[in-house]
Amino acid sequence: MTGSPARGAPDRALSKLAASCLAICVAMLIHAKGIAAQTPPTPAQAMAYDALHRAAHDGNAGEIRRLAAQGADVDARDGDSRTPAHVAAFAVKPAALRALAEAGSDMNAHEGHAYDIVTIAAVANEPDLMSLAIELGNRADLITSPYNGAALIAEAHLGHAEVVRRLIAAGAPLDHVNNLGWTALIEAVILGNGGPDDVATVRALVAAGANTAIADRNGVTPLAHARARGFDEMARIIAR
């Protein structure tokens, strides 16, 4: 009996960590299966495009300007609710994206899975295209994806450190919590592999002032997750 009280706190901590690990496994399975993931146009969809969607996919800025001058709807939607601007982002066509913005396209529109141009470019690890989208008016702080997340959260778990740094500089919300209960910092730790890019991502977030005390729904902090996964360098950065 005398030893029970001493074991209580560690046992509760282990229970929280176990519950959190289960949630992480479920989330990783969701990501692995591509549920609610970004969906670029399929080859068949791209072949069927015409007008502005075709011009956006092909990167034909001159055709975009011509069609827009004739009154074409620059925010027309395809069958998956992608505008020509989304198509240009998926196809990595910066000149087309600029032409669409100049023609009045909504740079903050969401496609059918609730992703915006910034997040599409960020997930593709296209920092220059993402920066261009921000320059053209796409806000870095939009709530995106079926997870009610943000581009910064998506990038943190992918370990795209340069994109993370650019999003931070553009004013992306450091401590936004998505509907899984995770911040960008938590995702960098629990969905990363602990490699140099993930470490650089954690370093950038912490240096920018991300709140290291925000825990997941089970009360497990980023530091506790880093230590549990054996990510010693991440743990040192977070503990500073």
N, C-alpha and C positions, 0 to 999 in steps of 0.2 A: 504493500500500500504506500509506503513512504516514497517509492520511486515514481509513482504515477504522475504527480503534478509536474515533475521535471520533464517527463516525456510528452506532456500535453502539447506544448507549443511546437516542438519539432514535428510531432505527428500531424498537427493541423497544417503546418507549412508543407509537409510532404503530400498531404491530401489535396491541398490547393494546387500544388505543382502537377500532381497526377491528373487532376481534372482539367487543368490548363493544357497539358500535353495531349489529352484526348481531343480537346477542341482544335488544337493545332493539326492533329492527324486528319480530322474531318475536313478542315479547310484545305490542307494540302491535297487531299483526294479530290476535292471540288476543283481546285486549280489544275490538277493533273488531267482530269477528265474534260477540262475546258468548259465547264458549266458557266454560263453567263459571261464567257470570255469575249474579247473583241473579235469581230468577224469581218475581215476584209472581203471585198467582192470576190466571189469565186471566178475562175476563168470563164465559165459560162455566162455569169452575170456581166462580166466586163465585155465580153463579145456582143452581148445584147444591148449595151448602152448606146444611146444616141445623144445628140444635142450636147448640153452642158456636161452631163455625166461622162460622155465619151471624151469631150475635150479635156475635162479634168483628169481623167484616167490617163490620157495620152500626154498630158502636160502641154497642151496647145493653148498658150496664153492668148495668141492672136485670135483664135476661134472663139475663145471665151469672151473677149472684148466685143467681137462682132455680134455674137448671139445676144449678149447683154444689151448692146445698143439697139437691137431689134426688139427688145422687150421680153426676152426669155426670163423665166423665173429662176433667179440665181440661188434660191433656197428650195428648189424642187426636190422631192424625195423619191428614192428608189424603193424597191420592195422591202428593204430592211431599214427604211427611214434614214438612209444616208443622203446628205446633201452633196452637191458637187464638191464642196470644200472638204467634206469627210473623205470622199473618194480621192481627192488630190493628196490628202494627208496619208492615206493608206498606200498610195502609189509613190509617195515621196517625190512630189512634183512642186517644188517651191514657187516656180514662176506662175504656175496655174493657181496656186493658193493666193499669191499676191494679186493676180488679175481678178480673182473672185472677190477678194476683200475690197479692191478698188471699185468693183461693180456693185458693192453694197451687200454682199453675202454676210449672213449672221455668223460671226466668228465664235460665238458662244453657244451655238446650237448643239444639242445632243442627238446622237444617232439612236437606232432602235434599242441598243443595250445600255443607253445612258452614258456613252463616252463622248468626250469632246475632242477637238483637234489636238489640243495640247497633250492630252493623255494618250491619244493614238500615236503621236510622234514620239512621246516619251517612252512608251512601252516598246516601240520599235528601235529604241536607242538611237534616235536621230536628233541630237541636241540642237543642231543648227536649224532644222525645220521647226522644232518646238519653240526655239527663241524667236523665229520669224512669226509663228502664230501669235505669240505674246505681243510682239511688236505690232502686229496687225489688229490687235484688240482682244485676243482670246485671254480671258482672265486666268491667272494661275491659281486662284483660290476657289474655283468652281467645285461643287460637290458632284462627283461623277460615279458611274458604274452602279450595278445592282447592289453593291455593298455600301452605298452611300459614303464612298471614300473620297479620295482626291488624287490628283496625279502624283503628288509627293509620296503618298502611301504606296501606290503601285510601283513607283521607282525604287523606293526603299527596299521592298521585298525582292526586287529584281537585281539590286546591287549596281544600278547604273549611276555610279558616283558623280560623273560630270553632269548628268541630267539633274541629279539631286541638287548639286551646287547651284545650277542655273535656276531651278525652281525656287530655291531658298532666296536667291538674290532678287527674284521677281515677286516675292511676297507670298509665296505659298504658305498655308497655315501649318505651322510646325506640330501642333498638338491636336489636330482634328482626330476624333475617334470615329471609326467606321462602325457599321452595324454588326461587325464581329467583335467589337469591343477593343480594337487595336489602333494604336497610333502608328505613325511612320517608323518611329524608333523601335517599337515592339515588333513590327513586321520585319524590320531589318535583321533583328536578332533571331526570331523564331522561324522565319521562312528563308533566311539566307543560309549559306553553307560555311560561314566563318572565314571565307577567303579574303584576299586583299581588297577586292572591290566592296565587299560587305563591311569590312573594317573601315574603309575610307568613307562609306556612307554613314556609318555610325559616328565617325569623327566629325563629319560635316554637320550632322544634325545636332550633336552635343555642342559643338563650337558655336552654332547659330542660336543656341538657347533652348533647345527642345527640353521639355519637362521630363526629367528622368524618373520622377516619382509616380507618374501616371501608370497604374497597374492595369492588367487585363481584368476581365469580369470575375476571375477567380482570385483576384488580389495579388497576382504574381507580377513583380516589377520587371522591367527590362534587365536590370542587373541580375536578378535571381534567375531569369531565363538564360542569360549569357553564362553564368556560372554553371547552371545545370547542364548546358550543352558543351561545356568545356572550352568556350570561346574566351580564353584568358585576356587577349588583347582588347576585345570588345569590353569585357568586364572592367579592365583598367581604365578605359576611356570613360565609361559611364560612371564609374565610382569617383572620378576626380571632383 
